[in-house]
Amino acid sequence: MSNSQHITKWRSEFASVGFLYWHVGTAHMQWYYAPLVSKNHHTRFSTQVHLKPILTDSLPTTLIFTQYENSTVYTPTRVLMGGSDSVAYCKSSVQPLFEDLLYNALLVWIDNLLGHAKSDGDRVHALSQSTASFNG
């Protein structure tokens, strides 16, 4: 399978489940990051996306992740994990959910929740409070 075939297959699979969308003739799109296809084990390819910060306030956030190819333009509808700002996005999205527990009984580390307590009773209390956050 060639690089182009791999990218086409990957793009089609993600589009079929709504993880990216197609652009039709949008001339204002100038910012993009091309997929980097890395070859593994001489025949297997994996798709990665290089993300670099761009300094502009005029572009919607999704355009930063737009990818151009020779046949189409598409933008992911999800946050791309593995990019330079993915960790910051994940952490900033999760922290407000646990605002009351943050730094008292809970830490958000990358994409993990780390609980801490001085005793077993405090640990059970922190666990019940953190699960209560999901139940409203």
C-alpha positions as CSV (number, residue, x, y, z in Angstrom):
1,M,0.0,0.0,0.0
2,S,1.5,3.4,-1.0
3,N,1.5,6.5,1.2
4,S,-1.3,8.0,-0.8
5,Q,-3.5,4.9,-0.6
6,H,-2.9,4.7,3.2
7,I,-3.9,8.3,3.7
8,T,-7.0,7.9,1.5
9,K,-8.1,4.8,3.5
10,W,-7.4,6.6,6.8
11,R,-9.3,9.7,5.7
12,S,-12.3,7.7,4.5
13,E,-12.5,5.7,7.7
14,F,-12.5,8.8,9.8
15,A,-15.0,10.7,7.6
16,S,-17.4,7.8,7.8
17,V,-17.7,8.1,11.5
18,G,-17.8,11.9,11.6
19,F,-14.3,12.6,12.9
20,L,-13.5,15.0,10.1
21,Y,-15.3,17.0,7.5
22,W,-14.7,18.0,3.9
23,H,-14.3,21.5,2.6
24,V,-15.8,22.5,-0.7
25,G,-14.1,25.3,-2.5
26,T,-13.2,27.5,0.4
27,A,-10.6,29.9,-0.9
28,H,-9.9,31.6,2.5
29,M,-8.2,28.5,3.9
30,Q,-4.5,29.1,3.9
31,W,-3.3,27.4,7.1
32,Y,-2.9,23.7,7.2
33,Y,-0.7,20.9,8.5
34,A,0.0,18.1,6.2
35,P,-0.1,14.5,7.6
36,L,3.2,12.9,8.1
37,V,3.1,9.3,7.1
38,S,5.8,7.3,8.9
39,K,6.7,3.9,7.7
40,N,6.8,1.1,10.2
41,H,8.2,-2.4,9.7
42,H,9.0,-1.7,6.0
43,T,5.3,-2.2,4.8
44,R,3.0,-0.8,7.5
45,F,2.3,2.9,7.5
46,S,0.9,5.0,10.4
47,T,-0.6,8.5,10.1
48,Q,0.6,11.3,12.4
49,V,-0.2,15.0,12.2
50,H,2.4,17.6,12.9
51,L,0.9,20.5,14.8
52,K,2.7,23.8,15.1
53,P,1.4,27.0,16.8
54,I,0.4,29.8,14.5
55,L,0.1,33.3,15.7
56,T,-3.2,34.6,14.5
57,D,-6.5,35.5,16.2
58,S,-8.5,35.7,13.0
59,L,-8.7,32.0,12.2
60,P,-11.2,29.7,13.9
61,T,-9.5,27.1,15.9
62,T,-10.5,24.2,13.7
63,L,-8.6,25.7,10.7
64,I,-5.4,25.2,12.6
65,F,-5.9,21.4,12.2
66,T,-7.1,21.5,8.6
67,Q,-5.1,19.2,6.3
68,Y,-4.6,19.7,2.6
69,E,-4.0,16.9,0.2
70,N,-3.7,16.8,-3.6
71,S,-7.3,15.7,-3.9
72,T,-9.1,17.3,-1.0
73,V,-9.1,19.5,2.1
74,Y,-10.5,18.2,5.5
75,T,-10.7,19.3,9.1
76,P,-11.0,17.0,12.1
77,T,-14.0,17.4,14.3
78,R,-12.1,16.1,17.4
79,V,-9.0,17.2,19.2
80,L,-6.0,15.5,17.7
81,M,-4.1,13.5,20.4
82,G,-0.4,13.5,20.1
83,G,-0.1,17.1,19.1
84,S,1.8,19.7,21.0
85,D,-1.3,21.3,22.5
86,S,-3.4,18.2,23.1
87,V,-2.3,17.8,26.7
88,A,-3.1,21.4,27.5
89,Y,-6.6,21.0,25.9
90,C,-7.3,17.8,27.8
91,K,-6.2,19.3,31.1
92,S,-8.1,22.6,30.7
93,S,-11.2,20.6,29.7
94,V,-11.1,18.3,32.7
95,Q,-10.1,20.7,35.5
96,P,-13.4,22.6,35.6
97,L,-15.2,19.3,36.2
98,F,-13.4,18.7,39.4
99,E,-12.9,22.3,40.6
100,D,-13.9,21.6,44.2
101,L,-11.4,18.7,44.5
102,L,-8.6,20.1,42.5
103,Y,-5.3,20.3,44.5
104,N,-7.1,19.1,47.7
105,A,-7.8,15.5,46.8
106,L,-7.3,15.3,43.0
107,L,-4.7,16.3,40.4
108,V,-5.2,16.3,36.6
109,W,-2.0,15.0,35.0
110,I,-1.9,14.8,31.2
111,D,-5.1,12.7,30.6
112,N,-5.2,11.0,34.0
113,L,-6.9,11.8,37.3
114,L,-4.6,11.3,40.3
115,G,-6.3,11.1,43.7
116,H,-4.5,11.6,47.0
117,A,-5.6,11.4,50.6
118,K,-4.0,11.1,54.1
119,S,-6.2,8.2,55.2
120,D,-8.4,5.4,53.8
121,G,-11.5,7.4,54.9
122,D,-10.4,10.5,53.1
123,R,-9.6,8.4,50.0
124,V,-13.2,7.0,50.0
125,H,-14.6,10.5,50.5
126,A,-12.5,11.9,47.6
127,L,-13.6,9.0,45.4
128,S,-17.3,9.5,46.2
129,Q,-17.0,13.3,45.5
130,S,-15.2,12.7,42.2
131,T,-17.8,10.3,41.0
132,A,-20.6,12.6,42.2
133,S,-19.2,15.2,39.7
134,F,-20.4,13.0,36.9
135,N,-23.9,12.5,38.3
136,G,-24.5,16.2,38.8
